[in-house]
Amino acid sequence: MQAIQEQWNIKTGLAVTALIVLAAALPPQIVAQEQGIDVTLLGTGDPVPRVDRFGPAILVEAGEYQLLFDAGRGVTQRLRQLEISLSDIDAVFITHFHSDHLSGLPDLWLTGWLPPPFGRRSQPMRMIGPDGLSEILNGLRQAFDPDIQIRLVDEQLPPQGIEFDIREYSADGIVFDEEGVTVTAFAVDHGQYIKPSYGYRVDYEGRSVVLSGDTRFDENLIQAAQGADVVIHEVAAAREEMLAFDDRIQLILDHHTTPEEAGIVFDRVGPKLALYSHLTLLSSPDSPEVTVEELIQRTRTNYSGRLLVGEDLMRLEIGDSVSVYRFPY
């Protein structure tokens, strides 16, 4: 299959040329040398119901595992676009309990239980997240129990496939460690009342990617991200006139990381690639949202390394270098 690999202008972070790569034609030894971690941004948006950026969700493929981090709006549609069976997701990791990070979860869970080609999950769905996750999942089971009972009898679906296998945690540390794939959770600061809230780091075969989750500028994230190949960070931005339009704008910004602050994070970590996802770009009828170019420019006040603004279905291949592909591949 042909894939379009973007070549990026380091100063602007924008694509300037395209290179066609025939990945399947590479010699096996070259493919093996580049084995590492693959990351796909399934959704890069926020609670706004827009069609170009679905809700926050990131797929990380490492070794034999397909790991999903958060399950925002449209996650099942994005996986379907990639021709990934919903039942092939090995574990779902939740960062925190805001609805935009969970609203796609019932669809992923229930539709992944249905017959092929969607899934036909026959084993419990593995869920990993901070304390309180089991209460949410028990509520989902109660809410959808009438549907579940009908399908058990009418469609003879496998009973184990609709169960949850839940692991909760309450402190920083390794939360997944199998076949050389390690996932470490670390607490982040999303605001005084938004607790628990965590980010994740995935390590495999000497490669690593850090997912910030929702957070303000946080020293714990910087420490957890040291030595990472890629840092995927949330960002929030608004134009100055927006602050006068609605005093709630500042409240939203105070729960997130500005481009200037993110630049400090990237500068202190020094990854091969810094990437924005989960973009909170505030606007009003009289004030358009901050552009991609402006996000890059504001970040550049504190960071000069390789920097991109994520798009839905953008794919990263983390090996000796970090390659970036835009959909369709």
C-alpha positions as CSV (number, residue, x, y, z in Angstrom):
1,M,0.0,0.0,0.0
2,Q,1.2,3.5,-0.8
3,A,1.6,5.9,2.0
4,I,2.0,9.7,1.9
5,Q,4.8,10.8,4.2
6,E,4.9,14.5,4.9
7,Q,8.1,16.4,5.0
8,W,7.9,19.2,7.5
9,N,9.3,22.7,7.7
10,I,11.0,22.8,11.1
11,K,10.4,26.5,11.6
12,T,6.7,26.5,10.8
13,G,5.6,23.0,11.5
14,L,3.7,22.9,8.2
15,A,3.9,20.3,5.5
16,V,5.8,21.6,2.4
17,T,6.3,18.5,0.2
18,A,5.0,14.9,0.0
19,L,7.0,11.8,-0.5
20,I,5.4,8.5,-1.8
21,V,6.7,5.5,0.2
22,L,5.9,1.9,-0.8
23,A,6.2,0.4,2.6
24,A,5.3,-3.1,1.6
25,A,8.2,-3.2,-0.8
26,L,10.9,-2.6,1.8
27,P,13.3,-5.5,2.4
28,P,12.3,-7.5,5.6
29,Q,15.5,-6.6,7.4
30,I,14.8,-2.8,6.9
31,V,11.2,-3.2,8.2
32,A,12.5,-5.1,11.3
33,Q,15.1,-2.4,12.0
34,E,12.3,0.2,12.1
35,Q,10.0,-1.7,14.4
36,G,9.0,0.4,17.4
37,I,5.8,2.2,18.4
38,D,3.1,3.3,16.0
39,V,0.7,6.0,17.1
40,T,-2.6,7.1,15.4
41,L,-4.5,10.2,16.5
42,L,-8.1,9.0,16.2
43,G,-9.6,12.2,17.6
44,T,-7.8,15.5,18.2
45,G,-10.8,17.7,19.2
46,D,-12.6,18.8,22.4
47,P,-16.3,18.8,23.5
48,V,-17.3,20.9,20.5
49,P,-19.3,18.6,18.1
50,R,-17.3,19.3,15.0
51,V,-16.7,16.9,12.1
52,D,-13.1,17.6,11.3
53,R,-11.8,16.8,14.8
54,F,-13.5,14.0,16.7
55,G,-13.3,13.5,20.5
56,P,-9.9,12.7,22.1
57,A,-8.7,9.2,21.5
58,I,-5.2,7.9,20.6
59,L,-4.3,4.4,19.4
60,V,-0.8,3.1,20.3
61,E,0.5,0.0,18.7
62,A,3.5,-1.6,20.3
63,G,4.6,-5.2,19.9
64,E,1.5,-7.3,19.6
65,Y,-0.7,-4.9,21.4
66,Q,-3.2,-2.3,20.3
67,L,-3.8,0.1,23.1
68,L,-6.4,2.8,23.2
69,F,-6.0,5.9,25.3
70,D,-9.4,7.7,26.0
71,A,-12.5,7.0,23.9
72,G,-14.0,10.3,22.8
73,R,-16.8,10.9,20.4
74,G,-16.4,9.0,17.1
75,V,-13.7,6.6,18.2
76,T,-15.5,3.6,16.6
77,Q,-15.9,5.4,13.3
78,R,-12.2,6.3,13.2
79,L,-11.2,2.7,14.0
80,R,-13.5,1.5,11.2
81,Q,-11.8,3.9,8.8
82,L,-8.6,2.2,9.7
83,E,-10.2,-1.2,9.2
84,I,-9.4,-2.2,12.7
85,S,-11.9,-4.5,14.4
86,L,-13.2,-3.1,17.6
87,S,-12.6,-6.4,19.3
88,D,-8.9,-6.1,18.4
89,I,-8.3,-3.4,21.0
90,D,-6.3,-5.1,23.8
91,A,-6.9,-2.5,26.5
92,V,-8.5,0.9,27.0
93,F,-6.8,3.5,29.2
94,I,-8.7,6.4,30.6
95,T,-7.0,9.6,31.7
96,H,-9.9,11.2,33.6
97,F,-13.6,11.3,33.8
98,H,-14.6,14.3,31.7
99,S,-17.4,13.3,29.3
100,D,-15.5,14.2,26.1
101,H,-13.0,11.5,27.0
102,L,-15.6,8.9,27.6
103,S,-18.6,9.6,25.3
104,G,-17.4,7.1,22.7
105,L,-16.9,4.3,25.2
106,P,-20.4,2.8,25.2
107,D,-20.3,2.6,21.4
108,L,-16.9,0.9,21.4
109,W,-17.9,-1.5,24.1
110,L,-21.4,-2.5,22.7
111,T,-20.6,-2.4,19.0
112,G,-17.4,-4.3,19.6
113,W,-19.6,-7.1,20.9
114,L,-21.6,-7.4,17.8
115,P,-20.9,-9.9,15.0
116,P,-18.1,-9.3,12.5
117,P,-16.9,-7.2,10.8
118,F,-17.3,-4.9,13.7
119,G,-15.8,-7.1,16.4
120,R,-17.5,-10.1,18.0
121,R,-15.5,-9.6,21.2
122,S,-15.6,-12.9,23.2
123,Q,-13.5,-11.9,26.1
124,P,-14.0,-9.1,28.7
125,M,-13.0,-5.6,27.6
126,R,-9.9,-4.6,29.5
127,M,-10.2,-1.2,31.1
128,I,-7.4,0.6,33.0
129,G,-7.8,3.9,34.7
130,P,-7.8,5.8,38.0
131,D,-10.0,5.0,41.0
132,G,-13.6,5.6,40.2
133,L,-13.5,3.9,36.8
134,S,-15.4,0.8,38.0
135,E,-18.3,3.0,39.2
136,I,-18.7,4.5,35.7
137,L,-18.5,1.1,34.0
138,N,-21.0,-0.4,36.4
139,G,-23.3,2.5,35.6
140,L,-22.9,1.8,31.8
141,R,-23.7,-1.9,32.4
142,Q,-26.9,-0.9,34.3
143,A,-27.9,1.6,31.7
144,F,-27.6,-0.8,28.7
145,D,-28.7,-4.0,30.5
146,P,-32.0,-4.2,28.6
147,D,-30.2,-4.2,25.3
148,I,-27.6,-6.7,26.6
149,Q,-30.3,-9.1,27.8
150,I,-32.1,-9.0,24.5
151,R,-29.0,-9.7,22.5
152,L,-27.9,-12.5,24.7
153,V,-31.1,-14.4,24.0
154,D,-31.9,-13.2,20.5
155,E,-28.4,-13.1,18.9
156,Q,-26.7,-15.6,21.1
157,L,-23.7,-13.3,21.6
158,P,-20.9,-14.6,23.8
159,P,-21.6,-13.5,27.4
160,Q,-18.0,-12.9,28.3
161,G,-17.7,-10.4,25.5
162,I,-19.9,-7.8,27.2
163,E,-18.1,-8.0,30.6
164,F,-15.3,-5.6,31.8
165,D,-11.9,-6.5,33.1
166,I,-11.1,-3.5,35.2
167,R,-7.8,-2.4,36.7
168,E,-7.8,0.8,38.8
169,Y,-4.9,2.6,40.3
170,S,-4.5,5.6,42.7
171,A,-0.8,6.7,42.3
172,D,1.9,7.1,39.8
173,G,3.5,3.9,38.5
174,I,3.4,1.1,36.0
175,V,-0.2,0.0,35.1
176,F,0.5,-2.3,32.2
177,D,3.6,-4.5,31.7
178,E,3.3,-7.3,29.2
179,E,5.6,-8.8,26.5
180,G,8.0,-5.9,26.8
181,V,5.3,-3.2,26.5
182,T,5.2,-0.9,29.5
183,V,2.6,1.7,30.3
184,T,3.3,4.1,33.2
185,A,0.6,6.5,34.6
186,F,1.5,9.8,36.1
187,A,-0.7,12.4,37.8
188,V,-1.3,15.7,36.1
189,D,-2.9,19.0,37.2
190,H,-6.2,19.6,35.3
191,G,-7.5,21.9,38.0
192,Q,-8.5,21.8,41.7
193,Y,-11.7,19.9,41.3
194,I,-10.8,17.6,38.4
195,K,-9.2,14.7,40.2
196,P,-8.1,12.1,39.5
197,S,-6.4,13.1,36.2
198,Y,-3.4,11.2,34.6
199,G,-1.2,11.1,31.6
200,Y,0.5,8.0,30.3
201,R,3.9,7.0,28.9
202,V,4.3,3.9,26.7
203,D,7.8,2.2,26.4
204,Y,8.7,-0.6,24.0
205,E,12.0,-1.8,22.5
206,G,13.8,1.4,23.5
207,R,11.1,3.7,22.0
208,S,8.7,5.8,24.0
209,V,5.7,8.1,23.6
210,V,4.2,10.3,26.3
211,L,0.5,11.3,26.2
212,S,-0.2,14.3,28.4
213,G,-3.9,13.8,29.1
214,D,-5.7,17.0,30.1
215,T,-3.4,19.2,32.2
216,R,-2.1,22.6,33.1
217,F,1.6,23.2,33.0
218,D,2.9,20.4,35.2
219,E,6.4,19.6,36.5
220,N,5.3,16.0,37.1
221,L,4.7,15.6,33.3
222,I,8.1,17.0,32.5
223,Q,9.8,14.6,34.8
224,A,7.8,11.6,33.4
225,A,8.6,12.6,29.8
226,Q,12.3,12.7,30.1
227,G,14.0,10.8,27.3
228,A,10.8,10.3,25.4
229,D,10.9,10.1,21.6
230,V,7.6,11.8,21.2
231,V,5.5,14.0,23.5
232,I,1.8,14.4,22.5
233,H,0.4,17.3,24.5
234,E,-3.0,19.0,24.8
235,V,-3.2,22.8,24.2
236,A,-5.8,25.6,24.6
237,A,-5.7,29.0,23.1
238,A,-8.0,32.0,22.5
239,R,-7.5,35.5,21.1
240,E,-7.2,38.4,23.5
241,E,-10.6,39.8,22.6
242,M,-12.2,36.5,23.7
243,L,-11.4,37.2,27.3
244,A,-13.6,40.3,27.2
245,F,-16.4,38.5,25.4
246,D,-17.0,35.9,28.1
247,D,-15.2,35.6,31.5
248,R,-15.7,31.8,31.4
249,I,-13.0,31.8,28.7
250,Q,-10.3,32.4,31.2
251,L,-11.7,29.6,33.4
252,I,-11.3,27.2,30.5
253,L,-7.8,28.4,29.7
254,D,-6.8,28.0,33.4
255,H,-7.5,24.3,33.2
256,H,-5.3,23.7,30.2
257,T,-1.8,24.4,28.8
258,T,-1.2,27.4,26.6
259,P,1.1,27.2,23.5
260,E,3.7,29.2,25.3
261,E,3.7,26.9,28.4
262,A,3.7,23.8,26.2
263,G,6.8,25.3,24.5
264,I,8.6,25.2,27.9
265,V,7.5,21.6,28.4
266,F,8.9,20.6,25.0
267,D,12.1,22.5,25.5
268,R,12.8,20.9,28.8
269,V,12.0,17.4,27.6
270,G,13.7,17.7,24.1
271,P,11.7,15.0,22.2
272,K,12.4,14.0,18.6
273,L,8.9,15.3,17.9
274,A,6.5,17.5,19.9
275,L,2.9,17.1,18.7
276,Y,-0.4,18.8,19.7
277,S,-3.6,16.8,20.1
278,H,-6.8,17.5,22.0
279,L,-7.0,21.1,20.7
280,T,-9.2,23.5,22.7
281,L,-9.4,26.5,20.3
282,L,-12.0,28.9,21.6
283,S,-13.9,31.3,19.4
284,S,-17.0,33.5,19.3
285,P,-19.0,35.1,16.4
286,D,-16.6,38.1,16.4
287,S,-13.4,36.2,17.2
288,P,-12.3,33.2,15.0
289,E,-10.3,30.4,16.6
290,V,-6.5,30.5,16.7
291,T,-5.0,29.1,13.5
292,V,-2.5,26.2,13.3
293,E,0.1,28.7,12.2
294,E,-0.5,30.9,15.2
295,L,-0.3,27.9,17.5
296,I,3.1,27.1,16.0
297,Q,4.2,30.7,16.3
298,R,3.2,31.1,19.9
299,T,5.0,27.8,20.8
300,R,8.1,29.0,19.1
301,T,8.6,31.7,21.7
302,N,10.0,28.9,23.9
303,Y,10.7,25.9,21.7
304,S,12.7,25.5,18.5
305,G,12.5,21.7,17.9
306,R,10.4,19.6,15.6
307,L,6.7,20.6,16.2
308,L,3.4,19.6,14.6
309,V,-0.2,20.2,15.2
310,G,-2.1,16.9,15.1
311,E,-5.0,16.0,12.7
312,D,-7.5,13.2,13.0
313,L,-6.0,9.9,11.7
314,M,-2.5,11.3,11.6
315,R,-0.1,8.4,12.1
316,L,3.4,8.4,13.7
317,E,6.0,5.6,13.3
318,I,8.5,5.8,16.1
319,G,11.7,4.0,15.2
320,D,15.3,5.3,14.8
321,S,13.5,8.4,13.5
322,V,9.9,9.6,13.7
323,S,7.9,9.4,10.5
324,V,4.6,11.2,10.1
325,Y,1.8,10.2,7.7
326,R,-1.5,12.0,6.9
327,F,-4.7,10.1,6.1
328,P,-5.3,8.6,3.6
329,Y,-2.0,6.8,3.9
